[in-house]
């Protein structure tokens, strides 16, 4: 079945892979990004794959652009079947070192951006009595990690947001919710994090420095020789499996490493369905 799919953050990495794979599966894809001047990599990937995409401007921090993009899709297609909240930004810095501006930015891009986009499409999906909202979270949305507390806090918020929506919107209006939880992705994501550290003052010479150097050095070594990191195409394939599933999971990891890393949090309820049933039973019946 052909679906109309809206994807955020498609100028790089995972977003490009999701957009291309969705188009290859025969769906009508609206690939969005904040700055349309950065669409060259997306266009090149689509050309190489022999697929066509609709490309729209959408900044997850700007509700006006989100509304405009959603209105455009509804005017053209009359519906949105799937929203994939992919846009996000990493952040590595201790709470002491992070400015309040940085903290607000990380939360706004990674969490509030998801809320804005979801808020814009839910009314249309509710009228359809169908739809699927997929948010790219992280294993960092389940397990806190050193120097990632602000980023992890944003992703934990995404997890709670998706779980809460699944508890009452899904059974009453037929809209599914899924949090996809990758580990590391071998793209410019990690490089962008380090670049942001440099742009915001670099590695500060304080008591945290040796701990941070140990963390970053270990991350670089792990990227070179372990199964933590997946390619964007591998993670995108998991996203597309969720999109095509008859009963999609409420949460899913994208690798064996991710399953092992999060097993203390997910072992009793790996796909979130037991938790959903328990909340409905306790609070809505």
Secondary structure in CASP SS format (residue, H / E / C, confidence):
PFRMAT SS
TARGET T0000
AUTHOR 0000-0000-0000
METHOD secondary structure of the structure
MODEL  1
X C 1.00
X C 1.00
X C 1.00
X E 1.00
X E 1.00
X E 1.00
X E 1.00
X C 1.00
X C 1.00
X C 1.00
X C 1.00
X C 1.00
X H 1.00
X H 1.00
X H 1.00
X H 1.00
X H 1.00
X H 1.00
X H 1.00
X H 1.00
X H 1.00
X H 1.00
X H 1.00
X H 1.00
X C 1.00
X C 1.00
X C 1.00
X E 1.00
X E 1.00
X E 1.00
X E 1.00
X E 1.00
X E 1.00
X C 1.00
X C 1.00
X H 1.00
X H 1.00
X H 1.00
X C 1.00
X H 1.00
X H 1.00
X H 1.00
X H 1.00
X H 1.00
X H 1.00
X H 1.00
X H 1.00
X H 1.00
X H 1.00
X C 1.00
X C 1.00
X C 1.00
X C 1.00
X E 1.00
X E 1.00
X E 1.00
X E 1.00
X C 1.00
X C 1.00
X C 1.00
X C 1.00
X C 1.00
X H 1.00
X H 1.00
X H 1.00
X H 1.00
X H 1.00
X H 1.00
X H 1.00
X H 1.00
X H 1.00
X H 1.00
X H 1.00
X H 1.00
X H 1.00
X H 1.00
X H 1.00
X C 1.00
X C 1.00
X C 1.00
X C 1.00
X E 1.00
X E 1.00
X E 1.00
X E 1.00
X C 1.00
X C 1.00
X C 1.00
X C 1.00
X C 1.00
X C 1.00
X C 1.00
X C 1.00
X C 1.00
X C 1.00
X C 1.00
X C 1.00
X C 1.00
X C 1.00
X H 1.00
X H 1.00
X H 1.00
X H 1.00
X H 1.00
X H 1.00
X H 1.00
X H 1.00
X H 1.00
X H 1.00
X H 1.00
X H 1.00
X H 1.00
X H 1.00
X H 1.00
X H 1.00
X H 1.00
X H 1.00
X H 1.00
X H 1.00
X H 1.00
X H 1.00
X H 1.00
X H 1.00
X H 1.00
X H 1.00
X H 1.00
X H 1.00
X H 1.00
X C 1.00
X C 1.00
X E 1.00
X E 1.00
X E 1.00
X E 1.00
X E 1.00
X E 1.00
X C 1.00
X C 1.00
X H 1.00
X H 1.00
X H 1.00
X C 1.00
X C 1.00
X C 1.00
X C 1.00
X C 1.00
X C 1.00
X C 1.00
X H 1.00
X H 1.00
X H 1.00
X H 1.00
X H 1.00
X H 1.00
X H 1.00
X H 1.00
X H 1.00
X H 1.00
X H 1.00
X H 1.00
X H 1.00
X H 1.00
X H 1.00
X H 1.00
X H 1.00
X H 1.00
X H 1.00
X H 1.00
X H 1.00
X H 1.00
X H 1.00
X H 1.00
X H 1.00
X C 1.00
X E 1.00
X E 1.00
X E 1.00
X E 1.00
X E 1.00
X E 1.00
X E 1.00
X C 1.00
X C 1.00
X E 1.00
X E 1.00
X C 1.00
X C 1.00
X H 1.00
X H 1.00
X H 1.00
X H 1.00
X H 1.00
X H 1.00
X H 1.00
X H 1.00
X H 1.00
X H 1.00
X H 1.00
X H 1.00
X C 1.00
X C 1.00
X C 1.00
X C 1.00
X C 1.00
X C 1.00
X C 1.00
X C 1.00
X C 1.00
X H 1.00
X H 1.00
X H 1.00
X H 1.00
X H 1.00
X H 1.00
X H 1.00
X H 1.00
X H 1.00
X H 1.00
X H 1.00
X H 1.00
X H 1.00
X H 1.00
X H 1.00
X H 1.00
X H 1.00
X C 1.00
X C 1.00
X C 1.00
X E 1.00
X E 1.00
X C 1.00
X H 1.00
X H 1.00
X H 1.00
X H 1.00
X H 1.00
X H 1.00
X H 1.00
X H 1.00
X H 1.00
X H 1.00
X H 1.00
X H 1.00
X H 1.00
X C 1.00
X C 1.00
X C 1.00
X C 1.00
X C 1.00
X C 1.00
X E 1.00
X E 1.00
X E 1.00
X C 1.00
X C 1.00
X H 1.00
X H 1.00
X H 1.00
X H 1.00
X H 1.00
X H 1.00
X C 1.00
X H 1.00
X H 1.00
X H 1.00
X H 1.00
X C 1.00
X C 1.00
X C 1.00
X C 1.00
X C 1.00
X C 1.00
X H 1.00
X H 1.00
X H 1.00
X H 1.00
X H 1.00
X H 1.00
X H 1.00
X H 1.00
X H 1.00
X H 1.00
X H 1.00
X C 1.00
X C 1.00
END
